[in-house]
Amino acid sequence: MTTIIPTDKALAVNPIKVSQPMGATLAFLGIAAAMPLEHGAQGCTAFSKAFFTRHFREPIPLQTTAMDHLVTIVGSDNNVITALKNVADINRPEVIGLVTTGLTETQGADIGRTIKEFRTAHPRHANIAVVPVGTPDTEGCLESGFALAVEAMVATLVPESNRVGHRPRQVNVLASAMLTPGDVQAIGEWIEAFDLDPVILPDLGDAMDGHLEELGYSTLTAGGTPRWCIAMMGESVATLVIGKSMHRAADLLQRRTAVPDFRFDSLMGLEACDAFTATLRRIAGSLVPKRIERQRAQLRDAMVDCHLQFGGTRVAIAADPDLLASLVRFFASIGIEPVAAVAAARSGVLAELPIESVLIGDLEDLERNARAADVDLLVANSHAAEAARRLGLPLLRAGFPLYDQFGGFARRWVGYAGSRQAIFDAANLIVGKRREIAPYRSIYWQGTSRATETATLH
């Protein structure tokens, strides 16, 4: 059993953790025609918007209740009601995601009551769904905030029903924050290969995949899961739950609809992919498509091609819990030994990993542990670039944010094809920095000209 070590530092140095409000906001970006609304200071929302813009390289629809020092003391209910009215009047969204921050949680704001006051004062906006989610940034991380938002979506947008299987080819997918938009697209294609129709919540693969809008800039989310599709999740034949952080949302969905679910902590590596494929085969009642079999064969070949490079290789990883667990298991399965792991927050998924211990800490902890363990590869987000430079190690970028590479948000890690690419990328980074034995030179050697060496080689 993995030992979870809490940090004993007074402050974070080079933090890996991203706040819960940002995680909840990210989840609402995967809902069609939605507007995330952060209830807090204007600077908090500006910070979130800057992070998302750098990561996705896209304009981000995001509003704020713009609390100042006065309303923080005397009460911010009017700010919420005014912000909801303005968003409804100007943007006319299908869904407004009302996300609290540390400031409002410390203040003790009751957003449920405030939403009722908004409904009473502005009944003409009754058709706009408002999804409240409490996400204090004094605890948790991006992943937990994302999970809380998905749970709130299920509670608000999925009606209680008893119509399981009314749509016999429809399959729900609860997608963890560890999945990139490219991953979400890959999972959708994986399911569609079995002639099934996925309803992905939230669908960042449709909303944040990096596409141009025909009509230009949109003030709301462009793409994502439509509200009417979310309302129909109770008619699906099954729910696929990707990531342990989604379990509470899955439990709630099952209680409201009785739709059976299948849960997967990871979709990286041969074993995890086989389990997902076998589940799809049972749900669809069909054979595995030829292209899926082909991708599986390609992954197995990549494992054979690169296994010699991985012998004796050690890796240090830092990420949110779901992604950290997925990467630790993946690297262990291909022969790379995970020897240092740093998580942004606690989670049950960390308890049984093929590694001695996991530290709840920051990127300074990752750097120290990587140096002590003499690792060959770092895996973390873009904030670890300087640590990798100081250690003289290659960095495989994963997680959020990725701001110093183009296309990082669209990368595919999951599935047979995504796992194969991750193997190739890791092998290339390791080969590029492999410590080779220096050639022997006799003390009597007087040097050889480049021309002589070239002639000798030819």
Number of C-alpha atoms within 10 A of each C-alpha: 11 13 14 17 14 13 13 8 10 6 10 14 12 16 15 29 23 20 24 29 33 27 25 31 28 24 28 33 28 25 31 24 25 30 28 28 26 29 29 25 19 15 12 19 23 14 11 20 19 13 19 21 13 14 20 21 16 15 15 23 18 21 21 23 23 18 21 13 8 9 14 17 10 9 14 23 20 14 19 24 20 13 20 24 18 12 17 19 12 9 15 19 21 19 24 24 27 28 28 25 24 21 18 23 18 11 15 10 18 14 22 13 11 17 19 12 16 20 18 12 12 14 10 11 16 11 11 15 17 24 23 21 25 23 28 20 20 13 15 21 26 28 30 27 30 30 26 24 29 26 21 20 27 21 17 14 19 21 16 16 16 13 16 17 17 13 15 15 18 23 27 24 25 26 27 27 28 25 26 25 25 24 23 26 19 20 24 20 15 21 20 15 16 20 15 18 18 22 22 28 25 29 27 28 25 23 20 24 21 16 11 10 10 7 6 7 11 14 17 22 22 21 21 22 23 20 18 12 15 20 16 20 31 29 22 24 22 25 24 22 22 25 26 22 26 25 19 14 21 26 14 16 25 17 13 17 20 20 23 17 18 14 17 16 19 27 26 24 30 20 14 19 19 16 14 21 21 13 15 25 16 11 16 19 10 11 11 16 14 10 11 17 13 12 16 21 15 15 22 14 12 18 21 11 13 17 14 12 16 19 12 11 19 22 21 25 28 32 27 27 27 26 24 26 27 23 23 24 21 24 22 17 16 18 18 22 22 23 22 28 26 28 29 24 22 21 18 10 17 25 16 13 19 19 20 14 19 25 22 22 27 24 25 17 23 26 23 13 18 25 16 11 14 15 20 25 26 28 24 26 22 21 18 23 19 13 19 19 11 10 18 12 21 21 24 20 20 24 21 24 20 21 20 14 10 12 15 21 25 19 18 22 25 25 27 27 21 20 23 24 18 21 23 15 12 22 18 15 17 21 14 11 13 15 9 7 6 6 6 6 9 7 6 6 7 8 7 8 8 9 9 10 10 9 8 8 7 6
